[in-house]
Amino acid sequence: MALFLISMAIPLTSAAEEDNSDTQTVMRSSRGAVASLQYFYYLRYNEGLDKFEELYNKSVELGVGEKILELALEYKELAEQKYELAWRFGHPLKGHIQTFIHMRRAYLYLMEAIEILKKAIEEIESV
């Protein structure tokens, strides 16, 4: 009976090792996906800063209202806070999930600020 139990344990052990191997593969590929997306958000955030400055200056020149400019600046400030928070968890390109979350939010806040300015400029230029 003991021999039967030992023989049954061997396949279970190898199956557990295979499951562990699959889990590690999934974790590595997930980490790679997070790192890739993080790199995307990192690049887009930094490109967005230039776009924001360009649109903000144009908005001021065209006479966009103070409330709209303040709203855009609030979103940019939120983006900067999230960007700084992302760096507290490590280099943004290392693939840490905590960094990813804040980097993504920074990007989204900055894109919202850019959209606010674009719409304001379009409204003024269409008149």
Beta strands, then each sheet from edge to edge (+ up, - down):
end
